[in-house]
Protein backbone atom coordinates (compact mmCIF):
# COMPACT_ATOMS: atom_id res chain seq x y z
CA UNK A 1 0.00 0.00 0.00
CA UNK A 2 2.89 2.34 0.77
CA UNK A 3 4.35 1.76 -2.69
CA UNK A 4 0.99 2.56 -4.28
CA UNK A 5 0.81 5.81 -2.34
CA UNK A 6 4.34 6.74 -3.39
CA UNK A 7 3.53 6.13 -7.05
CA UNK A 8 0.45 8.36 -6.81
CA UNK A 9 2.60 11.29 -5.70
CA UNK A 10 2.71 11.05 -1.90
CA UNK A 11 6.30 11.84 -1.10
CA UNK A 12 6.22 12.07 2.68
CA UNK A 13 4.71 9.96 5.39
CA UNK A 14 2.51 12.85 6.46
CA UNK A 15 1.04 13.06 2.96
CA UNK A 16 0.49 9.32 2.95
CA UNK A 17 -1.28 9.45 6.29
CA UNK A 18 -3.53 12.30 5.16
CA UNK A 19 -4.33 10.49 1.91
CA UNK A 20 -5.25 7.31 3.76
CA UNK A 21 -7.44 9.22 6.20
CA UNK A 22 -9.12 11.05 3.34
CA UNK A 23 -9.76 7.79 1.51
CA UNK A 24 -11.26 6.26 4.64
CA UNK A 25 -13.55 9.26 5.10
CA UNK A 26 -14.63 9.07 1.47
CA UNK A 27 -15.25 5.34 1.86
CA UNK A 28 -17.41 5.93 4.94
CA UNK A 29 -19.31 8.70 3.18
CA UNK A 30 -19.89 6.43 0.19
CA UNK A 31 -21.14 3.65 2.45
CA UNK A 32 -23.49 6.08 4.19
CA UNK A 33 -24.84 7.39 0.89
CA UNK A 34 -25.33 3.83 -0.46
CA UNK A 35 -27.20 2.86 2.69
CA UNK A 36 -24.72 0.21 3.73
CA UNK A 37 -25.18 -2.04 0.70
CA UNK A 38 -23.54 -5.45 1.04
CA UNK A 39 -20.50 -6.19 -1.06
CA UNK A 40 -18.76 -2.86 -0.50
CA UNK A 41 -15.14 -3.36 0.48
CA UNK A 42 -13.64 -1.75 3.55
CA UNK A 43 -10.30 -0.10 3.99
CA UNK A 44 -8.03 -0.92 6.85
CA UNK A 45 -7.92 1.69 9.58
CA UNK A 46 -5.21 4.13 8.48
CA UNK A 47 -4.17 4.72 12.07
CA UNK A 48 -3.33 1.02 12.36
CA UNK A 49 -1.39 1.11 9.11
CA UNK A 50 0.51 4.24 10.06
CA UNK A 51 1.41 3.23 13.63
CA UNK A 52 5.00 2.36 12.70
CA UNK A 53 5.40 5.37 10.45
CA UNK A 54 5.29 7.98 13.23
CA UNK A 55 8.95 7.68 14.12
CA UNK A 56 10.02 7.66 10.47
CA UNK A 57 7.88 10.74 9.85
CA UNK A 58 9.56 12.65 12.68
CA UNK A 59 13.00 11.73 11.33
CA UNK A 60 11.96 12.79 7.84
CA UNK A 61 10.66 16.15 9.06
CA UNK A 62 13.90 16.74 10.97
CA UNK A 63 15.95 16.10 7.83
CA UNK A 64 13.64 18.35 5.74
CA UNK A 65 14.77 16.88 2.43
CA UNK A 66 13.09 17.51 -0.90
CA UNK A 67 11.67 14.47 -2.65
CA UNK A 68 10.36 15.13 -6.16
CA UNK A 69 6.78 14.05 -6.74
CA UNK A 70 5.84 11.72 -9.53
CA UNK A 71 2.89 12.47 -11.74
CA UNK A 72 0.35 15.20 -11.24
CA UNK A 73 -1.06 13.98 -7.94
CA UNK A 74 -0.48 15.67 -4.62
CA UNK A 75 1.08 18.99 -3.74
CA UNK A 76 4.57 19.84 -4.95
CA UNK A 77 7.49 18.93 -2.73
CA UNK A 78 8.66 21.82 -0.58
CA UNK A 79 11.81 22.28 1.46
CA UNK A 80 10.82 23.27 4.97
CA UNK A 81 13.02 25.55 7.01
CA UNK A 82 14.87 23.94 9.86
CA UNK A 83 13.18 24.34 13.22
CA UNK A 84 9.65 25.49 13.77
CA UNK A 85 8.66 28.69 15.49
CA UNK A 86 11.78 30.58 14.42
CA UNK A 87 9.87 33.56 13.08
CA UNK A 88 10.89 36.80 14.64
CA UNK A 89 8.02 39.15 15.37
CA UNK A 90 8.58 42.73 16.32
CA UNK A 91 6.64 44.25 19.17
CA UNK A 92 5.51 47.82 19.40
CA UNK A 93 7.81 49.84 21.65
CA UNK A 94 5.15 50.18 24.33
CA UNK A 95 4.98 46.41 24.81
CA UNK A 96 8.69 45.65 24.53
CA UNK A 97 9.38 44.57 28.11
CA UNK A 98 12.98 43.67 27.32
CA UNK A 99 13.77 47.27 26.49
CA UNK A 100 11.93 48.49 29.54
CA UNK A 101 13.80 46.05 31.77
CA UNK A 102 17.17 46.98 30.28
CA UNK A 103 16.81 50.60 31.47
CA UNK A 104 18.61 51.13 34.76
CA UNK A 105 17.75 53.98 37.07
CA UNK A 106 21.00 55.52 38.34
CA UNK A 107 19.19 57.25 41.24
CA UNK A 108 17.86 54.01 42.73
CA UNK A 109 18.62 53.96 46.45
CA UNK A 110 20.17 51.06 48.30
CA UNK A 111 16.96 50.54 50.23
CA UNK A 112 15.09 49.96 46.96
CA UNK A 113 17.84 47.58 45.83
CA UNK A 114 17.55 45.62 49.08
CA UNK A 115 13.78 45.42 48.74
CA UNK A 116 14.31 43.98 45.25
CA UNK A 117 16.47 41.24 46.74
CA UNK A 118 13.89 40.49 49.43
CA UNK A 119 10.82 40.42 47.21
CA UNK A 120 12.60 38.91 44.26
CA UNK A 121 12.61 40.32 40.76
CA UNK A 122 8.91 41.19 40.88
CA UNK A 123 9.44 44.54 42.60
CA UNK A 124 12.34 45.40 40.33
CA UNK A 125 10.28 44.46 37.32
CA UNK A 126 7.49 46.86 38.27
CA UNK A 127 9.98 49.61 39.10
CA UNK A 128 11.58 49.24 35.69
CA UNK A 129 8.15 49.07 34.10
CA UNK A 130 7.12 52.24 35.94
CA UNK A 131 10.34 54.00 34.92
CA UNK A 132 9.84 52.96 31.31
CA UNK A 133 6.25 54.17 31.32
CA UNK A 134 7.27 57.49 32.88
CA UNK A 135 9.96 57.93 30.25
CA UNK A 136 7.46 57.14 27.52
CA UNK A 137 4.87 59.54 29.02
CA UNK A 138 7.48 62.33 29.14
CA UNK A 139 8.35 61.67 25.50
CA UNK A 140 4.67 61.76 24.54
CA UNK A 141 4.16 65.03 26.46
CA UNK A 142 7.11 66.53 24.60
CA UNK A 143 5.67 65.39 21.27
CA UNK A 144 2.28 66.83 22.21
CA UNK A 145 3.81 70.21 23.09
CA UNK A 146 5.68 70.30 19.77
CA UNK A 147 2.54 69.35 17.87
CA UNK A 148 0.52 72.08 19.59
CA UNK A 149 3.19 74.68 18.80
CA UNK A 150 3.28 73.58 15.17
CA UNK A 151 -0.53 73.73 15.05
CA UNK A 152 -0.51 77.31 16.39
CA UNK A 153 2.11 78.35 13.82
CA UNK A 154 0.10 76.80 11.00
CA UNK A 155 -3.08 78.54 12.20
CA UNK A 156 -1.23 81.88 12.24
CA UNK A 157 0.05 81.29 8.71
CA UNK A 158 -3.47 80.40 7.61
CA UNK A 159 -4.85 83.61 9.13
CA UNK A 160 -2.13 85.67 7.37
CA UNK A 161 -2.88 83.93 4.07
CA UNK A 162 -6.62 84.53 4.45
CA UNK A 163 -5.99 88.20 5.26
CA UNK A 164 -3.73 88.51 2.22
CA UNK A 165 -6.35 86.94 -0.04
CA UNK A 166 -9.03 89.25 1.38
CA UNK A 167 -6.81 92.32 0.87
CA UNK A 168 -6.01 91.28 -2.71
CA UNK A 169 -9.71 90.77 -3.40
CA UNK A 170 -10.40 94.32 -2.16
CA UNK A 171 -7.59 95.70 -4.36
CA UNK A 172 -8.95 93.82 -7.35
CA UNK A 173 -12.38 95.29 -6.71
CA UNK A 174 -10.87 98.79 -6.52
CA UNK A 175 -8.96 98.28 -9.80
CA UNK A 176 -12.15 97.14 -11.54
CA UNK A 177 -13.93 100.27 -10.41
CA UNK A 178 -11.04 102.41 -11.67
CA UNK A 179 -11.03 100.58 -14.99
CA UNK A 180 -14.75 100.96 -15.45
CA UNK A 181 -14.50 104.71 -14.63
CA UNK A 182 -11.59 105.23 -17.02
CA UNK A 183 -13.35 103.37 -19.83
CA UNK A 184 -16.43 105.57 -19.41
CA UNK A 185 -14.37 108.77 -19.64
CA UNK A 186 -12.80 107.87 -22.94
Backbone bond lengths (Angstrom), bond angles and torsions (degrees), N, CA, C in turn:
res aa  C-N    CA-C-N  psi(-1)  N-CA   C-N-CA  omega(-1)  CA-C   N-CA-C  phi
1 X - - - 1.442 - - 1.533 109.61 -
2 X 1.323 116.48 -37.51 1.461 120.00 179.77 1.522 110.54 -63.58
3 X 1.319 117.37 -40.23 1.455 121.69 178.71 1.521 110.68 -63.28
4 X 1.336 116.42 -41.08 1.464 120.06 178.00 1.525 110.55 -61.71
5 X 1.318 116.46 -42.45 1.462 119.64 179.62 1.528 111.08 -64.98
6 X 1.332 116.91 -38.60 1.460 119.77 178.69 1.521 111.33 -65.66
7 X 1.325 117.54 -37.70 1.463 119.96 179.86 1.524 112.31 -72.40
8 X 1.342 117.91 -21.23 1.463 119.98 177.70 1.522 111.86 -87.00
9 X 1.321 118.53 0.70 1.453 120.72 174.34 1.509 114.96 111.73
10 X 1.306 119.36 1.24 1.465 120.99 177.82 1.519 108.06 -80.49
11 X 1.319 116.51 112.10 1.456 119.43 -174.57 1.522 113.29 -98.38
12 X 1.306 117.99 -19.77 1.461 119.16 -179.98 1.522 109.57 -121.98
13 X 1.298 114.61 162.85 1.456 119.49 179.71 1.523 111.12 -65.85
14 X 1.309 116.77 -33.34 1.466 119.99 178.56 1.525 110.25 -64.15
15 X 1.336 116.49 -41.67 1.465 119.89 177.50 1.522 110.82 -64.35
16 X 1.328 115.63 -39.89 1.465 119.29 178.99 1.520 110.81 -63.06
17 X 1.317 116.06 -44.25 1.462 120.19 -179.79 1.526 110.38 -62.11
18 X 1.324 116.88 -45.22 1.468 119.83 179.38 1.521 111.17 -62.90
19 X 1.330 116.72 -40.47 1.464 120.33 179.67 1.517 110.60 -63.63
20 X 1.330 116.70 -44.23 1.462 119.64 178.92 1.526 111.36 -63.59
21 X 1.317 117.32 -41.34 1.464 119.87 178.76 1.522 110.86 -65.68
22 X 1.317 116.65 -38.89 1.463 120.56 178.40 1.524 110.36 -65.00
23 X 1.326 116.37 -42.66 1.466 120.04 178.82 1.522 110.96 -63.09
24 X 1.329 116.79 -40.06 1.460 119.44 178.74 1.524 110.55 -64.56
25 X 1.329 117.10 -41.93 1.462 120.21 178.60 1.524 110.80 -63.73
26 X 1.319 116.72 -41.23 1.465 119.89 178.12 1.519 110.66 -64.67
27 X 1.339 116.40 -39.14 1.459 120.88 178.84 1.526 110.54 -63.38
28 X 1.341 116.52 -43.95 1.463 119.99 178.60 1.520 111.07 -65.07
29 X 1.321 116.98 -39.50 1.465 120.48 178.58 1.522 110.26 -65.21
30 X 1.314 116.83 -39.50 1.464 120.93 178.69 1.520 110.52 -65.41
31 X 1.342 116.26 -42.23 1.467 119.33 177.64 1.517 110.87 -62.36
32 X 1.331 117.02 -41.82 1.461 120.65 179.31 1.522 111.17 -63.94
33 X 1.331 116.62 -40.95 1.467 119.21 -178.53 1.529 111.49 -72.39
34 X 1.330 118.31 -28.08 1.461 122.09 178.44 1.521 111.36 -83.75
35 X 1.309 117.13 -7.76 1.462 120.53 179.67 1.511 112.56 77.09
36 X 1.298 117.78 26.20 1.461 120.73 176.49 1.520 112.63 69.03
37 X 1.333 117.43 42.54 1.461 120.86 179.86 1.521 110.39 -64.32
38 X 1.325 117.31 141.32 1.466 119.29 178.02 1.524 110.33 -68.83
39 X 1.303 115.47 153.70 1.453 120.70 176.97 1.515 113.09 96.82
40 X 1.335 118.07 -9.50 1.456 119.23 177.64 1.521 108.79 -76.90
41 X 1.301 116.60 133.51 1.462 120.87 179.54 1.516 110.57 -76.01
42 X 1.320 115.54 160.29 1.459 119.82 178.66 1.515 108.83 -120.69
43 X 1.293 115.19 147.24 1.456 120.76 175.03 1.513 108.89 -88.54
44 X 1.330 114.59 153.18 1.451 118.22 173.08 1.520 108.13 -69.92
45 X 1.310 116.01 154.85 1.458 120.77 178.97 1.529 108.57 -65.41
46 X 1.333 117.81 120.40 1.459 119.46 -176.53 1.522 112.95 -63.74
47 X 1.312 117.38 -25.10 1.467 117.72 177.67 1.518 110.63 -69.23
48 X 1.342 117.41 -32.18 1.464 119.94 175.92 1.519 110.38 -69.90
49 X 1.324 116.19 -39.94 1.461 120.23 -178.51 1.523 110.39 -66.23
50 X 1.318 115.32 -39.45 1.461 120.95 -172.17 1.518 113.90 -89.82
51 X 1.338 118.83 4.20 1.461 120.84 -176.78 1.529 111.32 -55.51
52 X 1.326 117.99 -45.64 1.455 121.35 -177.40 1.512 113.53 -78.63
53 X 1.318 117.32 -9.83 1.457 120.39 -176.07 1.518 112.75 -85.24
54 X 1.314 118.61 -14.15 1.462 121.68 -175.86 1.511 112.96 -56.92
55 X 1.343 115.79 -46.64 1.457 119.29 -178.30 1.526 110.42 -67.65
56 X 1.333 116.92 -41.39 1.454 120.19 178.50 1.526 110.63 -62.56
57 X 1.328 116.49 -38.65 1.458 120.93 -179.99 1.521 110.92 -62.94
58 X 1.332 117.12 -42.86 1.459 120.39 179.26 1.524 110.89 -63.61
59 X 1.341 116.61 -40.58 1.456 119.72 178.20 1.521 110.52 -64.71
60 X 1.331 115.68 -40.49 1.463 119.86 -179.37 1.522 111.33 -65.29
61 X 1.325 117.06 -41.21 1.465 120.19 178.85 1.521 110.84 -66.04
62 X 1.330 117.42 -34.59 1.457 120.67 179.63 1.523 110.73 -67.68
63 X 1.335 116.79 -35.75 1.457 120.79 -179.93 1.523 111.15 -75.23
64 X 1.325 117.82 -30.79 1.461 125.86 179.89 1.525 111.91 47.90
65 X 1.326 116.26 54.12 1.449 121.08 178.23 1.509 110.06 -91.35
66 X 1.326 116.13 158.33 1.455 121.76 178.31 1.520 107.97 -98.70
67 X 1.324 115.57 126.30 1.452 121.42 176.39 1.515 106.48 -117.64
68 X 1.335 119.01 120.03 1.458 119.46 -178.18 1.522 110.56 -66.97
69 X 1.322 115.58 142.18 1.460 119.97 179.06 1.513 109.17 -85.05
70 X 1.312 115.17 154.55 1.453 120.94 178.96 1.509 108.18 -109.37
71 X 1.304 116.97 134.26 1.452 119.77 178.41 1.515 111.46 80.07
72 X 1.328 114.98 -167.06 1.454 120.47 -177.14 1.510 112.49 -104.67
73 X 1.313 118.09 12.32 1.458 121.03 -176.66 1.516 110.42 -94.66
74 X 1.307 116.31 142.32 1.456 121.22 174.04 1.511 112.41 83.24
75 X 1.296 116.46 163.98 1.458 120.95 -179.89 1.520 110.78 -73.55
76 X 1.321 117.78 156.72 1.461 119.93 179.19 1.523 110.67 -66.41
77 X 1.326 114.74 153.30 1.462 119.73 179.55 1.523 108.90 -71.54
78 X 1.309 116.48 140.21 1.458 121.80 -176.24 1.513 108.89 -132.39
79 X 1.304 116.91 138.09 1.464 120.73 175.23 1.517 107.26 -84.88
80 X 1.310 115.76 121.93 1.458 121.21 179.57 1.521 108.59 -88.63
81 X 1.302 116.26 147.52 1.456 119.83 176.80 1.520 108.82 -70.45
82 X 1.308 115.27 152.78 1.456 119.36 -179.11 1.512 109.66 -74.97
83 X 1.308 116.56 133.02 1.459 121.91 177.50 1.508 111.82 77.53
84 X 1.308 115.37 132.00 1.459 119.85 178.71 1.513 109.07 -96.13
85 X 1.309 115.66 156.14 1.454 120.95 176.30 1.520 113.60 73.97
86 X 1.338 117.25 23.84 1.453 120.03 -178.55 1.521 112.73 -91.39
87 X 1.320 117.60 5.50 1.452 119.35 179.75 1.519 109.42 -66.38
88 X 1.298 114.31 141.68 1.456 118.73 178.64 1.513 108.07 -107.42
89 X 1.306 116.46 117.14 1.449 122.23 178.54 1.520 107.95 -102.02
90 X 1.312 115.34 143.68 1.452 118.69 176.89 1.513 108.83 -99.39
91 X 1.309 115.43 141.25 1.456 120.74 178.92 1.515 109.14 -100.77
92 X 1.304 116.64 151.20 1.461 118.22 171.07 1.523 109.34 -62.15
93 X 1.316 116.96 152.18 1.469 120.69 -175.60 1.520 112.03 -56.39
94 X 1.324 116.88 -35.74 1.462 119.50 -175.44 1.523 112.58 -67.96
95 X 1.325 117.74 -20.09 1.460 120.25 -179.35 1.527 112.54 -105.83
96 X 1.303 117.97 -0.58 1.454 121.28 -176.31 1.523 109.43 -78.77
97 X 1.326 116.34 90.82 1.462 121.35 -176.72 1.521 112.04 -67.58
98 X 1.330 116.69 -30.40 1.460 119.61 179.34 1.517 111.63 -60.58
99 X 1.316 116.20 -42.52 1.459 120.09 178.23 1.513 110.49 -66.83
100 X 1.332 115.75 -41.97 1.457 118.96 179.79 1.520 111.26 -64.03
101 X 1.324 117.09 -37.80 1.460 120.61 -179.35 1.520 112.21 -73.88
102 X 1.342 116.67 -25.07 1.460 118.92 -177.96 1.521 112.23 -76.77
103 X 1.347 117.70 -17.56 1.467 120.20 176.91 1.524 109.05 -70.93
104 X 1.308 115.90 133.89 1.466 120.38 178.81 1.516 108.00 -117.17
105 X 1.316 115.86 131.43 1.456 119.96 178.07 1.518 108.51 -85.59
106 X 1.336 118.48 117.31 1.463 119.64 -179.57 1.519 112.34 -71.12
107 X 1.340 119.52 -21.93 1.455 121.41 -177.26 1.523 112.71 -93.41
108 X 1.330 117.33 18.66 1.465 120.05 179.19 1.528 108.60 -72.86
109 X 1.313 116.79 129.27 1.464 120.39 -177.68 1.517 110.62 -79.21
110 X 1.345 114.42 165.55 1.456 118.65 179.75 1.513 111.41 -67.72
111 X 1.314 116.84 -30.78 1.462 120.29 178.92 1.527 110.08 -63.17
112 X 1.336 116.97 -41.61 1.459 120.56 177.71 1.520 110.17 -65.50
113 X 1.338 116.91 -38.80 1.456 120.73 179.30 1.522 110.40 -64.24
114 X 1.358 116.53 -40.86 1.459 119.50 178.20 1.519 110.95 -65.85
115 X 1.319 117.39 -39.01 1.468 119.20 179.36 1.521 110.27 -65.65
116 X 1.334 117.73 -30.47 1.459 120.33 175.54 1.522 110.42 -63.88
117 X 1.349 115.71 -41.68 1.455 119.00 179.93 1.520 110.89 -65.99
118 X 1.319 117.19 -37.75 1.460 121.07 -177.33 1.522 110.92 -70.86
119 X 1.315 116.86 -48.01 1.470 120.08 -176.16 1.514 112.16 -88.00
120 X 1.283 118.40 -0.92 1.449 120.57 -179.09 1.519 110.06 88.55
121 X 1.309 115.44 -162.88 1.458 120.64 -177.96 1.515 112.77 -80.50
122 X 1.326 118.38 -7.58 1.458 120.81 -176.81 1.518 111.11 -62.97
123 X 1.337 117.34 -48.14 1.458 120.34 179.20 1.513 111.70 -62.33
124 X 1.312 116.24 -43.50 1.463 120.58 178.44 1.513 111.81 -63.10
125 X 1.311 115.31 -37.79 1.465 120.07 177.97 1.515 110.48 -59.29
126 X 1.343 116.04 -48.79 1.468 119.58 -177.27 1.524 111.06 -69.32
127 X 1.337 117.41 -32.51 1.464 119.12 176.89 1.522 110.44 -65.77
128 X 1.332 115.94 -43.67 1.463 119.81 177.59 1.522 110.62 -65.42
129 X 1.330 115.90 -39.10 1.458 120.18 178.51 1.523 109.52 -62.72
130 X 1.337 116.53 -44.98 1.459 121.61 179.47 1.527 110.28 -62.37
131 X 1.327 116.55 -43.57 1.466 120.23 179.78 1.525 110.41 -63.15
132 X 1.317 116.06 -42.31 1.464 119.89 178.91 1.518 111.81 -63.81
133 X 1.328 115.99 -41.04 1.461 119.48 179.18 1.525 111.12 -67.78
134 X 1.330 116.86 -37.98 1.470 119.64 177.36 1.524 110.53 -64.04
135 X 1.318 115.79 -42.92 1.464 120.29 178.50 1.526 110.38 -61.20
136 X 1.316 115.41 -43.93 1.461 119.98 179.61 1.530 110.79 -65.73
137 X 1.331 118.01 -40.34 1.469 121.58 178.35 1.527 110.27 -63.32
138 X 1.330 117.67 -41.33 1.466 121.03 178.49 1.527 110.32 -62.86
139 X 1.323 115.88 -41.48 1.465 120.61 178.35 1.530 110.49 -63.23
140 X 1.326 116.58 -42.73 1.463 120.39 179.20 1.530 111.13 -66.11
141 X 1.329 117.29 -38.96 1.473 120.09 176.64 1.525 110.60 -61.76
142 X 1.317 116.20 -42.66 1.464 120.99 178.46 1.529 110.33 -61.42
143 X 1.326 116.54 -45.60 1.466 120.82 177.65 1.521 111.14 -60.76
144 X 1.325 116.82 -41.49 1.460 121.18 179.66 1.524 110.85 -62.97
145 X 1.328 117.12 -43.34 1.465 120.75 179.24 1.526 110.73 -62.30
146 X 1.344 116.37 -43.20 1.465 119.67 178.37 1.522 111.25 -63.95
147 X 1.322 116.69 -40.62 1.463 120.56 179.47 1.519 111.22 -64.92
148 X 1.320 117.35 -40.60 1.471 120.50 177.93 1.525 111.03 -64.09
149 X 1.331 116.47 -42.14 1.466 120.05 179.17 1.528 109.97 -62.95
150 X 1.322 116.52 -44.73 1.460 120.46 178.82 1.527 110.62 -62.43
151 X 1.323 116.81 -39.50 1.463 121.07 178.10 1.526 110.76 -62.07
152 X 1.330 117.33 -44.09 1.474 120.90 178.16 1.527 110.99 -60.94
153 X 1.345 116.02 -44.38 1.466 119.90 179.84 1.524 111.09 -62.43
154 X 1.321 116.61 -41.10 1.464 119.79 179.05 1.526 111.24 -66.80
155 X 1.328 117.30 -38.26 1.469 120.24 177.51 1.526 110.58 -64.18
156 X 1.338 117.08 -40.18 1.464 120.47 177.50 1.524 110.62 -63.15
157 X 1.319 116.92 -44.00 1.466 120.47 178.55 1.516 110.79 -62.06
158 X 1.343 116.12 -39.41 1.459 120.08 178.36 1.527 110.70 -63.50
159 X 1.326 116.79 -43.30 1.466 120.46 179.22 1.525 110.66 -62.51
160 X 1.341 117.50 -41.81 1.464 121.29 178.28 1.525 109.93 -63.42
161 X 1.331 116.73 -43.28 1.463 120.38 179.40 1.522 111.04 -63.25
162 X 1.327 117.04 -43.49 1.466 120.30 178.85 1.524 110.83 -63.03
163 X 1.329 116.87 -40.83 1.469 120.50 178.49 1.522 110.58 -64.36
164 X 1.339 116.28 -40.02 1.463 120.50 178.82 1.521 110.50 -63.56
165 X 1.323 116.40 -44.98 1.469 120.47 179.19 1.524 109.99 -61.99
166 X 1.313 117.56 -42.97 1.468 121.59 179.64 1.534 110.48 -62.79
167 X 1.347 116.57 -43.52 1.469 120.57 179.59 1.522 110.60 -64.48
168 X 1.333 117.44 -41.33 1.462 120.70 179.09 1.528 110.83 -65.74
169 X 1.329 116.50 -36.66 1.467 119.75 177.35 1.527 110.50 -63.93
170 X 1.324 117.28 -40.12 1.470 121.36 177.26 1.525 110.83 -64.30
171 X 1.354 116.80 -42.60 1.465 120.49 178.64 1.522 110.62 -62.64
172 X 1.330 115.64 -42.46 1.459 120.33 179.56 1.525 110.49 -61.53
173 X 1.289 116.58 -40.42 1.468 121.97 178.23 1.531 110.04 -62.86
174 X 1.350 116.15 -43.26 1.463 120.45 178.34 1.528 111.11 -63.53
175 X 1.334 118.16 -42.43 1.463 121.37 179.66 1.527 110.89 -63.65
176 X 1.322 117.20 -37.96 1.468 120.18 178.29 1.535 110.34 -62.73
177 X 1.314 114.80 -42.99 1.469 118.53 178.88 1.521 110.63 -62.49
178 X 1.348 116.40 -42.21 1.463 119.71 178.52 1.522 111.30 -63.89
179 X 1.328 116.04 -41.02 1.464 120.00 179.57 1.526 110.91 -64.84
180 X 1.296 116.01 -43.68 1.467 118.72 -179.34 1.537 110.63 -65.98
181 X 1.329 118.87 -34.89 1.456 122.37 177.28 1.523 110.76 -69.30
182 X 1.343 116.42 -41.95 1.461 119.57 -178.81 1.523 111.48 -70.62
183 X 1.308 118.30 -30.85 1.461 120.17 178.66 1.526 111.05 -74.31
184 X 1.304 118.34 -26.98 1.459 122.23 177.94 1.526 110.60 -75.77
185 X 1.302 118.92 -31.15 1.454 123.64 -178.20 1.515 109.90 -72.37
186 X 1.264 119.39 -34.91 1.451 121.73 -176.55 1.458 109.58 -70.68
